[in-house]
Amino acid sequence: MTLSARAGLLFFAFCFTAGAILGPIRVTALEPSIGATAAVAIEAPIMLALMVLAARAVLSRQRCANPVAVGLIGLALKRAYPSMPTVVAAMTRGICKGQAGEPASSPGLDQR
């Protein structure tokens, strides 16, 4: 794995962890009292500051890493996370489970 790829994974891990911590705080503590839009408006600059700190920390430790590659790797991973259910469903041809974990019947199979 290249230095830039490792740095990109580390950058993603920092940012994803920050979002995983701040998201539930926003939803449970802020949204009920001030609304969703205001809660996001409060969270966004905090996330931006944390992303800047994460980028500075990663690039200071990995001085030879390409900053553009680090950012692109981080972006790709952030985009892969929400799209993964769609990708997996497409790869498994939409195989679903029926009731109580039983396999769903396929249209082309005999029903008993």
Residue pairs with C-beta under 8 A, 6 or more apart in sequence:
2 69
3 62
3 64
3 65
4 62
4 65
4 66
4 69
4 70
4 73
5 69
5 73
6 62
6 65
7 58
7 59
7 61
7 62
7 65
7 69
7 70
7 73
8 65
8 69
8 70
8 71
8 72
8 73
8 74
8 77
9 73
9 77
10 58
10 62
11 54
11 55
11 58
11 70
11 71
11 73
11 74
12 73
12 74
12 77
12 78
14 50
14 54
14 57
14 58
15 47
15 50
15 51
15 54
15 74
15 78
16 77
16 78
16 81
18 47
18 50
18 51
18 54
19 47
22 43
22 46
22 47
23 43
26 39
26 40
26 42
26 43
27 39
30 38
30 39
30 42
30 43
31 39
34 42
55 67
55 70
55 71
58 65
58 70
59 65
59 67
59 70
62 70
95 103
95 104
96 104
97 103
97 104
98 104
98 105
105 111
